[in-house]
């Protein structure tokens, strides 16, 4: 059996609006890909909230982290691109599990094809308020000040913030004109300014929709939004020839 690259995003593990079976379902999926996975890309918002203190990490997610460790120990390359919910991943999981944490985008060759992978929260026109919050959350001084507040206050606040964000949505409606979608326009512009190394697959999360658009005028590139594990239970896989969006049942 040939090896595949897998892509998954927006699990929101630990969210208060999800029940205890959620993590077990994710673990079942991870165990199911163990035999043919070459690599696994976690494309942001994998955890609904996470903050690593210098000597303390939050409770929970034991089964999930264990499943990742089993994959890593079996030689699967795991890359975790942080999103806007799991933004405060630092070095704990890198050291404990052996995965790679990336803040930003990746442009890389996977099984012979060129991929651009990013969570997607920084793509397109951003509201000034969101741009400010995003910059503040990444500011080292702000992170240190936040860490000085006792977790009994920060964790309930973070989960309340997350629940409110989910209710307001992330632009998670299917676009009526797919060719004019903000992610598709980004892909067109990216390949326009990089004609020597065009990307064949642009992979995003963030918006909680399953979206797959092939642009025949743009190096036959595909713009893909992976969906989520709140309503879609979807993931992507690539075998070197075909990229497939599937739903885990």
C-alpha positions in Angstrom: 0.0 0.0 0.0 1.4 3.4 -1.0 2.0 6.1 1.5 -0.2 9.2 1.8 -0.2 12.7 3.3 -3.1 13.5 5.5 -4.6 16.9 6.3 -7.0 17.8 9.1 -8.1 21.1 10.7 -10.5 22.7 13.1 -11.0 19.9 15.6 -11.5 22.4 18.4 -10.7 19.7 21.0 -11.8 20.8 24.5 -14.5 23.1 23.4 -17.3 23.3 25.9 -20.0 22.8 23.2 -18.6 19.4 22.2 -19.2 16.2 24.2 -16.6 13.7 25.5 -17.0 11.4 22.5 -15.4 14.0 20.3 -11.8 13.3 21.3 -12.4 9.5 20.9 -13.6 10.0 17.4 -10.5 12.0 16.5 -8.3 9.3 18.0 -10.1 6.6 16.0 -9.3 8.5 12.8 -5.7 8.9 13.7 -5.4 5.2 14.5 -7.1 4.4 11.2 -4.4 6.2 9.1 -1.4 4.6 10.9 -0.7 2.0 8.3 -0.4 4.3 5.2 0.4 7.8 6.6 3.7 9.3 5.5 2.8 12.7 7.0 0.1 14.4 8.9 -0.6 18.1 8.7 -2.7 19.6 11.5 -3.9 22.8 9.9 -4.8 24.9 12.9 -7.5 25.2 15.6 -6.8 21.6 16.6 -7.3 22.6 20.2 -10.0 25.1 21.2 -7.7 26.7 23.7 -4.1 26.0 24.8 -1.5 27.9 26.8 1.8 26.5 27.8 3.3 27.9 30.9 7.0 27.4 31.5 6.6 24.3 33.8 2.9 23.6 33.5 0.6 22.6 30.7 -3.2 22.4 30.7 -5.0 19.2 31.6 -6.8 17.1 29.1 -6.3 15.8 25.5 -4.4 12.7 26.8 -5.8 10.3 24.3 -5.2 12.7 21.4 -1.6 13.4 22.4 -1.1 9.7 22.8 -2.4 9.0 19.3 0.0 11.6 17.9 2.9 10.1 19.8 2.1 6.7 18.4 2.2 8.1 14.8 5.4 10.0 15.5 7.0 6.9 17.0 6.1 5.0 13.9 7.9 7.5 11.7 5.0 9.6 10.5 6.0 13.3 10.0 3.6 15.5 11.9 3.4 19.2 11.3 1.1 21.4 13.4 0.3 24.8 11.9 -1.2 27.0 14.7 -4.5 28.7 14.2 -6.3 31.5 16.0 -7.4 29.2 18.8 -4.3 27.2 19.5 -2.1 30.2 19.0 -0.1 29.7 22.2 1.7 26.4 21.3 5.3 26.8 22.1 7.8 23.9 22.5 6.1 21.3 24.8 4.6 19.1 22.1 7.7 19.4 19.9 9.9 18.1 22.7 7.5 15.5 24.1 6.0 14.1 20.8 8.6 15.1 18.2 6.2 17.0 15.9 6.9 20.3 14.3 5.0 23.5 15.2 4.7 26.2 12.6 3.4 29.7 13.1 2.4 30.8 9.6 2.3 29.1 6.3 4.3 26.2 4.7 5.2 26.0 1.0 6.6 22.5 0.4 6.7 19.6 -2.0 4.7 16.6 -0.9 4.9 13.3 -2.9 6.0 15.2 -6.0 3.5 18.1 -5.9 3.8 21.6 -4.5 1.6 22.6 -1.6 0.8 25.9 0.1 -0.6 25.1 3.6 -1.9 27.7 6.1 -4.7 27.9 8.7 -6.2 30.8 6.8 -7.0 33.3 9.5 -4.5 35.8 7.9 -5.7 35.4 4.4 -8.0 38.0 2.7 -9.3 41.3 4.1 -9.2 41.2 7.9 -11.2 43.4 10.2 -9.1 46.0 12.0 -10.2 44.6 15.3 -9.2 41.0 14.4 -5.9 42.2 13.0 -5.2 44.0 16.3 -6.1 41.0 18.4 -4.1 38.7 16.3 -1.0 40.9 16.7 -1.6 41.3 20.4 -1.8 37.5 21.0 1.6 37.1 19.2 3.3 39.8 21.2 5.8 38.4 23.6 5.2 41.0 26.3 1.4 40.4 26.1 2.0 36.7 26.4 4.1 37.2 29.5 1.5 39.4 31.1 -1.2 36.9 30.3 0.9 34.1 31.8 1.0 36.1 35.1 -2.7 35.8 35.5 -3.9 32.7 37.4 -5.4 30.0 35.1 -8.5 29.9 37.2 -9.4 33.2 35.5 -7.8 32.8 32.0 -9.1 29.4 31.1 -12.9 30.1 31.7 -12.4 33.5 29.9 -10.8 31.8 26.9 -13.5 29.2 26.6 -16.2 31.8 26.9 -14.5 33.8 24.1 -14.3 30.7 21.9 -18.0 29.9 22.4 -18.9 33.4 21.4 -16.6 33.2 18.3 -18.2 30.0 17.2 -21.7 31.5 17.5 -20.7 34.5 15.3 -18.9 32.2 12.8 -15.8 32.6 10.7 -17.3 33.4 7.4 -18.3 29.7 7.2 -20.8 29.9 4.5 -20.2 28.3 1.1 -19.3 31.1 -1.4 -21.9 31.8 -4.1 -19.2 32.6 -6.6 -16.4 30.2 -5.9 -14.0 31.8 -8.4 -14.2 35.0 -6.4 -13.6 33.5 -3.0 -10.9 35.2 -1.0 -8.8 32.1 -0.7 -9.1 31.4 -4.5 -8.1 35.0 -5.2 -5.1 34.6 -2.9 -4.1 31.5 -4.7 -4.3 33.3 -8.1 -2.2 36.1 -6.8 0.4 33.8 -5.2 1.0 31.9 -8.4 1.0 35.1 -10.4 4.0 36.4 -8.5 5.7 33.0 -8.3 5.4 31.7 -11.9 8.7 29.8 -11.6 7.4 27.6 -8.8 3.6 27.5 -9.0 1.7 25.8 -6.3 -0.7 23.0 -7.3 -2.6 22.7 -4.0 -3.6 25.5 -1.6 -4.8 24.0 1.6 -6.7 26.0 4.3 -8.8 25.5 7.4 -10.4 28.2 9.6 -13.8 28.6 7.8 -15.4 25.3 8.8 -16.6 24.5 5.3 -15.6 21.8 2.8 -14.6 23.6 -0.4 -12.6 22.4 -3.4 -12.1 24.7 -6.4 -9.9 23.8 -9.4 -8.7 26.9 -11.3 -7.8 25.7 -14.8 -6.4 29.1 -15.7 -4.0 29.2 -12.7 -1.6 26.3 -13.4 -4.6 23.9 -12.8 -4.3 24.7 -9.1 -6.8 23.6 -6.5 -7.9 25.7 -3.5 -9.2 23.5 -0.7 -10.8 24.2 2.6 -10.7 21.1 4.8 -14.0 21.6 6.7 -14.0 20.8 10.5 -14.8 18.2 13.1 -17.8 19.9 14.6 -20.3 19.2 11.8 -18.3 17.8 8.8 -15.8 15.3 10.3 -13.8 15.8 7.1 -10.1 15.4 6.2 -7.9 15.5 3.1 -5.5 12.9 1.8 -3.0 12.9 -1.1 -1.4 9.8 -2.6 0.9 11.6 -5.1 -1.6 11.6 -7.8 -5.0 12.5 -6.3 -6.2 14.8 -3.5 -9.4 13.5 -1.9 -11.7 15.1 0.7 -13.3 12.4 2.8 -15.6 12.2 5.8 -14.8 10.0 8.8 -17.8 8.0 10.0 
